[in-house]
Amino acid sequence: MSAPTSFSLTPGKRVLFLTKDPELVRRQLRGELDLTMDRIRVEELLDNVNTDAMTPAWVCFDWDPAEIAKNAYAGLIVEGARLVPTEALRKGNFEVIVSGFRKGTGSSRETAVQAEKWSGIRMAVAASFAPIHGRNNINQGVLMGDHAMLARLQRGEAIPLAELTAGKDPITRLLIEQGGLFKFSAALKRGAVTLPALSTPRRPMTMAEKIIARHAVRDPGAKGEVFVQPGDALLIKVDAGYSHEFTTAQVHAFLAEEFGADYQVQNPAKFAVFEDHLIYADGVAAMAPYSAKIETLRRMQREFQRHTGVLDYSAKDGVSPGICHQVAREKFINPGEIVNATDSHTCMGGASNALAWGCGATEYAGLIHAGFTFVRVPESIRFELHGRLPAGVTAKDLILELLATYAREQKTLDRVMEFGGPGLASLSLDERATLTNMATECSAFTGITECDAATLDWIAARRPDADRATLAAGAVRPDPGAIYAGGVHRIDLAQIVPMVATPGDPDRGIPSDPTNGARVADLPPTPIQIAYGGSCTAGKDDDMEFYAAVCREAAAAGVRVATGVEFFLQFGSLDVQEAARRKGYLELFARVGVKIIHPGCGACIGCGPGVSTAGEQVTVSAINRNFKGRSGPGKLWLASPLTVAASAFAGHIVDFRPGMFRQPAAVR
């Protein structure tokens, strides 16, 4: 059966416009209204439709895409109620769905695409797509178009498939033409498609380009060094990866369906499963009804692990070894490696000078079976760091500044955020990990930092069998003269100030004002009910040092967590927890009223202690993203570990200032 050569609207099928006016959406869903692109302005469409809104955490407890589709867009909440009722997308007879800028930001969850596809959606239309979400569309065979194309479709035109693939690299064109990743893989296996040859001549390369070139899959007889440039499409070997109980069930099911019950995976000693994301979900009232489904996901992950022999980081006696991104960098990610995993914060591995990024379950299933994956060489944007961060300022403040300044203007979109310069040495490996971790919040392809002696020291300290010479041999630095399509940007670390991001989106940063008594410019006194420190972003060793510094000052002044505030601290791994215990931090935290939680994910995805339970609650949190409803129904502000801890004792959002607890309460 030949692939279609064009796309046109099916007679009787409809187009759903996700507008900023919720009543227009409701009327479309009820069948009372059909809109056309000729009558809608792009400014009227919803921007930043994130994957948490498309399939919130509880929807992902179903691993069957047909079941997932029943609750498509369950996270779009207006005035406390779902904007898109159960099965409304499927029953509305829609085949095209339309939104504004940055469709699919947030988590890498492929369920977001599956919810649309299994509801009958054949094309997603947006002004731009987040990188991972775009790849998931391609892998699932869902076409992506723009608003001008939609206007033509609604006038009765057919859009040639060649136009939908225009500007795409050769392999992406093949993926689209074949109808998705598995169909492409099958065509490749039977010789129906041919991969393009690599022909880029010698050129200076960025760190990402050098790692990709080093991992190129080539014909056995190919000779000479490989060079790549942005836009090149190639297959690359994958060194390491992992999945967790939110995603492994689908990986297991997809592999069995595609390759048979006796399927095998490549290099299981460098791939892993983690039981971390749902370790505390049963204890959250909103998640308790899904306990049976959660246990099914755990059971299927255990089956996958036994079948494949991959590294096993399952919980023991109800305690997780830690969050996958933190444990992976502690245990097995090395400089210069390619790392893929089924989570958008996989990019945290970039702090180890690896090229690490998240992918969907389909893509992960394909690469863990084959040992290689497809990549289109991304553009890069370089941040040259100079100087040192001032006292009281952290890497979280820096990345919130970059979000507000660069990501909000889409300068980081689908690009590798490369961090280097003399100021990098002033940042610890944990602080560098904060920067690369939140590259995904910037809608970047990934983030990566240069490798130095501190990088090798950090890895060697955690792995007694690590060979420093081997680690150093894998490291990469950019070539002199490397080209950065996003530019090279000098960042004076001394000018960074404490930041917060307002509820709803991590790129809405407000800088602190050191001349203001409350130290948060444009922010009136904001009382809080919850302070949360933890997650992959802020549950590392250095983050515990930040929390401890504030708690130590509070303890010395006889101050405890403010009345009416709950202050939660959750460790990123058992190693982090043990280090905190050795330093006496567990006793310190308990003495000032902190509630300590064992390692794992939790409140960050609405699945653990620290999640809000009412819309009027206000949380200040050190997690990575604050999309509406992600961590409960309340209002969530993003901030640094220092700001979170200081706010917990002050009772309202405030920056940490040494000596602040010795001042009168009215000044605090």
N, C-alpha and C positions, 0 to 999 in steps of 0.2 A: 504494500500500500504506500503510494507516494505521499510525501509531506505536502501540506497545503502551500500554495504560492501567494495567498493573500488573506486578509482578514476583513470581514464585513459583519455588520450586525445581523443577527438572526431575526427574521420576521417574528413578531410577537414577543421577543425578549426586550428587556428594559435596561436602562442606565440609572444607577443610583449616585446622586451627587451628595457627598458629605459636606454640608454647608455649615457655616457658623451659626446660622439660624436653626435651632433644633426643630422648630415647628415645620419647616420645609422638609426636613428629613422624615419626621413622623408622617407627614401627608404622603410622601413618596412610598413609604413602607406600607401605608394603608391602601395604596392604589388609587388615591385621590388626585395625584399630581404626577406629571412627567415633565422634567426640565430638559432644556437643551443648552448646549454650550454657547450658542449664539445669544442666549439671554442671561447668562451667568458670567459675572466677572471673576477672575481668578482670586481677587481679594475677598470674595464672599465664601471661598472654600476653606475648609479646615486645614491648617498647617500642622506639622509635627504629629500626625496621627501615629502614635507609637504602638509597638507590638504588645505592650501591656494592656492597652485599650482594646486591641483586636482580639487577643486571647489572654485575659488575666490569669494569674497563677492557677486558680482552681479549675479553669477550663483545661489546662495542660495536664491535669490528673487523668484525663482520658487520652490514651495513646492511639486509639482508632480515629483516623481523620474524619470519618463520617460522623462520629459522635462529637468530635471537636467542633465541626461545622454547625451543629445545632446551636452553639452559643457564640457564634461569630459576633464580634464587637460587644461582648458582654461588659467590657470595661468602660464603654462610653456612658458615663453617668451624668445625668442632668437633673438637678433638683432632687437628688437622692434616688432616682429611678433610672433603669436602663433605657437608653435612647433606642436601642435595637433589641426588641424582645426576642425570646427564644424562637429559633427557626425563622425569624422574620426575613433574613437575607435570602434564604433558600426559597421560601414561599412567595417572595416578591417577584420571582421570575427575572432576576437581574443577571446580566452576563458581563457588564462593565461597571466598575466602581471608580469614583472620581474624588480626588482630594487636591490639596494645594502643594506647598513645599515640604520637602523632607518626609516623604511617606515612609513609614516603617522604622523610625528611630527607636533606640532602646535595645532591649534584649534581642539576642540572635534567634529567638524561638521560631522555628520553621512552622510551628502550629499556626502562626498568624496568616501565612500564605495558604496553608491547608484549609483553614476555616473559610477562606474566600473560595478556593478552588472547589472544595466539596459542597459549596453552596451554589455552584454553577457559574462562578466568575471565570471568564476566559481572558479578560484584559483589565489591568489596573492602569489608571491614568493619573498622573501627578506632574507637578512642575519639576520635582527631583525626588530621588529615592535614596534612602540610607544604604550604604554599601552592602551590608550583609543581607538585608531584606531584598535588595535587588538581585543578589545572587540566588537567594532562595526562590524568588519568582522564576528565574531562568531555569534552575534545577527542577522545579516542579512543572515547567511548561506553561506558566502563566505569562502572557505577553504584557509588555509595558509600553504605553504610549503617552503622548503629551496632549495638551488641551486643543492644539490646532488640529491634530489628527482626529480627535473626538468630534470636533465640529464638522469635519468632512464626513466622518462615518455617519453622523446623524442626518446629514444631507443626502445619504444614500450611496456614498462612494465606498469602494473597496480599497483598503490600504495594502499595497503590495508588501509581501513579507520582506522583500529586499529593502524597503523603506524602514521597516521596523528593526532591521539589523544594521542599517547604515551607521557608520562610525564605530561599529563594534569590531573587536579583533576577530581574526578568523575562527578561533575555537568557540568563542561566544556565539558567532553566527551559526556555527554547526550545532551547538547546543539548542539554540532557538529553533532552527530549521527542523531538528530531529524531534523536538517536543519535550526536551528535558534531559536530565543527566543520565538516568538509567537507559533511556532509549538511545542516547548518544553513545554510551558505553557499549551497548549491544551492537550498534552499527560499526563502531570502531573494531570490536572483536571479530566481526564477520568480514571486515575489510571493505565496508560500504562507504567509509569516509577516510580521508587521508589527513594527517596532521601537517600543518605548515612547517617548513624548514626554518631554522634559526639563521638569520642573515645579518644581524646588526654588527657593524664593524667595531674595531677597538675604540673605546671611549672611556673617559673617567666616569665612575659610577658612585651612586649613593650607597649607604649601608644596605638598604633593602634590595637594591639592584644587585649588589655583589653577592648577597646570600642567595637570591633567586637564581642567579647565573650559576653559582656553584652547585645548585641542586637540580639543574636541568636534566630531564630524561632525554637521552640521546640514543641514536642508533648505535649498535655495538661497535661499528667500525669508525664512528666519528672521531676526528682528531682536532687538536687545537683548543685554545681557551675560549670559553663562551662569554659573550657580552650581550647585555640586554638594554633596552630603553623603554620608557613608558609607552604602553600600548602593545608591546610585544605579548604574544600569547603562547604559552608553553605548558607542558606537563612538568611537574617538579616532584622530587622525592620528599616525603614527609618523615621527619626524624622521630617525632613524639606527638602524643595527643591524649585526650581523655574525654570522658562523658560523665554525667552524673544521673542520679535517679529520676530527674525530670525528663531526661532525653534518651537514656540507654534503651528503654523498652522499645521505642520506635526504631532505633538503630538495629536492635536484635531482630525485630519483626521484618524490617525492610531487607536485611541480609538474607534471612531465611526464605522470604518470598522471592527474592531476585536470584539467589545462588543455591538454594536448596538447604535442607535442614543440616547438612554436614559442612556448611560453609567454613572457611578458614580466614584468619586475618594475618597480616604481615607484622613481624617484629613485636610480638606481644610484650616483651620485656621493657618496651619504651612507651607503651600505651596503658591507660589505667581507667578504672571506674572509681567514683567517689560517692559516698553516701553523706551528703552535706546539706543539700538545699532544703530538704523536707524533714530534717532531723527533729525539728520542734513544731512542725505543722499541726500535729495532733493536739497540741496544747493550746492552739488558738481557736477561740470559739467559732469564728467564721469558717475555719478549715476542718473542724472536727467532723462535720457530716461526710467528709470525703475520705475518712480514715481507711475504708476498705479499698478505695481506688489507689490511695498512696501505698498501701501494702502490696497491691498488685504490681506497682512500678518497682518497688524494692525487690519483689520476688523475681520479676523479669530481669532486673539487673544482675541478680545473683546467678540466674541461669546463663546470662550472657558471659559473666566472668568465668564460670565453670567451663563453659563451652570453648572459650577462646584462650583462657590462661593469662589474660592481661593482668597487670598489677591491681591488687585489691586493697582499696582504702575504704572498706566498709566500717560501719560503726561497731564498736564492741561495748557490750553492756549499756547500750543506749548513748554512747559518747562517740562523736565523729572524730576522726583524726584531724579534721580541719577543712577549711574551704579549699576547693580544688586548686584555685589559682595560687594561693599561698603555699600549699603543700607541694605543688608541682615545681615551683621555683626553689623550694627548699631541697627537694629530693632528686629531680631528674632533668630539669631544663638547663641546657648549656649554651654558652656563647656560639653564635653563628648557626644555630639550628632553625629548622622550620617546624613550628608547632601549630597544630590545628586542634580545636576542641569545640564542643557543642555549647558554647557560652560566649556572649559578647565580650566579657572581661578577660578572655584568654590573652588579650594584648598586654596584660600585666607582666607576662613573661618577657616583654621587651626590655625590662630593666636589667635582665641578664644578658642583653645584647643578642637575644634571639629574635627572629621574625615570627611573631605569634599572632594569630587572629582567630576569631570565632567563625563557626559555620553552622549550617542546619544539619538535621539528622540525616537527610538523604546524602548530602555531600560527605559527611563524616563516615557513613556506612560505605560509600564508594571508596574513600581513601584508605580506610583501615583494612579493607579487603584487598585493594590493589597495591597499597604502599606508596601511591602517588596521587596527586590531585592536579587540577587545572588552575592556573593563575594568569590573570592579565596584569602585566607589570604596572604597578601604580605609580603615580607621580608622588613626589615628596615635598614637604615643606620643612625647613630647618629652623630650629630655635637655638641661637647662640647665646648661652647663658654667661653672664659676667657678674663678678662680685659675689656677695653673700646675701642671703635673706636676713632682714633685721630680726632682732629678738622678738619673739611672740608671733612670728610669721612662719608658715609652713608651706610645704609643697602643695597642699590642698588649696591654699589661697592662690598660689601661682596658677594652678590649673583652672580654678574658677575665673581668674583674670583672663587666661587664654580663651576660655569658653566665651566670656562676654565680649572679648575684643576680636577674636579671629573666627571662632566657630559660628558665632551668631551671624557673621557676614559670609558664611559658607566657604571661607578660605581654607579650611581643613577638610572639607567634604571629600571623602574617598581618597584622601592622600595619607601617606605615611608621615607621622609627626616625628621628626628626627631631632633628638636633643643632644647637644654637645657644647663645646666651648669651655673656657677655663673655669667658669662658675659651676660646671657640673660636679667638679671634685668637692665642692662645698656641700653637696647633697649626699646623704647616705644612700645605700642601696634601697632601703625601705622607702625613703622619700622619692627616689627615682621611680619606684614601683607605683607610687601614687600617681605620678604623671602619666606613665604608660597605661595604667589601669583605666584612667578616665579619658583616654584617647577615643574610646567608643562613644562617650558622651559628646565628643566633638564631631561625631559622624565621620571620623577618620577611618582609613583602612586599618591602621594600627599605630602603635607608638614604639619607638626603640631608642635606647640610649647608647652612647659610646661605651666601650669596654676599657677599664683601667685596672690598676692593681687592686683597688677597692672591690671591684667586681669579682676578681679571682679570689680575694681573701674571703669575701662573704660566702661564696659557694664552697670553698675548701673547708671553712669552719663548720659547715653543716654536713659534710660528706667526708668522713675519714679516708675513704678510698679514692678520693678525687686526685687526679694527676694534674698539677698546675700547668705543666708544659702542654698537655693535650688540650686543656681548657683554653690556654692562650693561643694555641694554633688555630682554634676555631673562631676566634674573635675577628670582627671586622671594624674598620674605620672607613669613612668616606674618602674617596680619592680627591686630591687637589683638583679643582676645576669641575667637580661634579655639578650637574645642572639640577636646580630645584625649581620646578614649575610654580610652586607656591611661594617662592622667594626665600631669602635668608633673613631672619628677623633677630635683631639684637635685643635681648631682654636683660635689662639692668635689675638684677635681683634685689638690690637695695631699695628700689622704688616700689616693690610689691607691698601691699598693705593687707591686713586681714579682710577677708571677703565673706559674704553670705550670698546665697542664691535664693530668690523668693520662691514660694510654693508654686509648683506647676511645671517648672523646667529648669534644668541645671545651668542653662546659659544666661539666666537672668541674674547676673551678679551685681551686688551693691557693695562698693568698697567702704571700709571703715574710715572714719574721719578722726585723726588723733587729736584735733582741737575740740571735738565735741565731747561733752560729759558722758554721753551714752556710747560714744565711739562707733556708732553705726550711722553714717550719713543717710539721710532720706528715710530713716527707719524710726518710727515713733516707738516708745517703750512697748515691747512685745512680750508679754508674759508667756511662759511655756508650761506645759504639763509633763512633757517627756523630753529627756535628753538621751540620745543613743550614740554610743561609740562602739564601733565594730565593723563588720563586713570585710570583704577582701580589700577594700580601699583603706580601711582605718582600723584593722585588727592586728597590725604587725608589731614587731618589737618596739620600733621607734614610736609608734602611736601610743603604746603603753607607757613609754617614757613621758610623752606629752601629758597623758591623763594623770600620771603619777605626780608630775611637777605641780599641777594645779591642786590635786588632792593633798599634797604635802603642805602647800601653803595654807590651804583651808584648815587642815588639821592643826597646824601650828597656831592659827588664829582662833581655834575653837569653833570653827564653822562647819556645819553639816549641810547636806543637800537640802535645798530650800523646801519649806513646807508646801505641799501640793504638787511637788515635782518628783517624778521617778527617773533616776539616772541609772541606765543600763550600760554595762561594759561586757562585750563579747569578744573572745579571743579568736584570732584567725586560724590558729592551729594548736595542737597539743604542745608543740615545741615552744610556741609563744607563751602559752599558759605556764609551762614549766619554768621558763625564764623569769616570768613575773613572780612566780612562787619563790624562786631562789632569792630574788631581790627584796622579798618582803612586801611586794605590792598587793598581794591578796588581802593581807591583814590591813594595810593602809586603806584600800578601797572600802573594805567592810566597815572600818572605823568611822568613815565620814558618810556612810549611808548609801554607798553604791551597791547595786544589785548585779552580781557577777554571773555570767552565763558561760557554760562550756563552749568549745569551738563549734563552728558551723555557720551556715547562712541562717537567716531568721527574719528579723523585722524589715530588712532591706527589700524582701520580696513578699512581705505581708504574712510570713510563715514562722513567726517566733516572738518571744517576749520583746516588748518595746514597740509593737505595732499599735497605732491609735485605734480606738473603738468608737469614736463619735466625731462628727464633722466639726464640732467647735474646739476640739483639742488641737493644741499647737505643739509641734515637735521640732527640736533643733537636732540635727543628725549629721554624723560624719560619713554617711554612706555616699554612694556615687550618683544616684539619680532620684529625683523627687516628682516624677509624674503623678498626676492626680490619681489617688486610689491605690498606688503601688504599695504603700506601707500603711494601709488603713485609710479611713475616710477623712481624717483630719488634715490640717495644713502643715506641710513639712518644709522646713528651711534647711538648706545644706550649709555646712560650715566646717571649719577645721577641727581636729581633736581638741586643740586648746580652747577654741571658742565654745565648743560643746560642753566641755568640762566647766569652764568659767560660768556659762549660762546656767548650768545645773545648780550651782551654789547661789548665784545671784537671783534666780527665779525668773529671769527674762534674758533675752538674747544680748550678750555683751562680749566684747573681746577680753582676752586675758591680759592683765597688766600686773607685773610683779608687785606685790604689796597690796593688791586691791582689797584683800579680805581684812586688812588692818584699818581700812577707812570706814567712816560711818556708813551705815546701810543706805542712807539717802543718796550718797555719792555712787555706791555700787549700782 
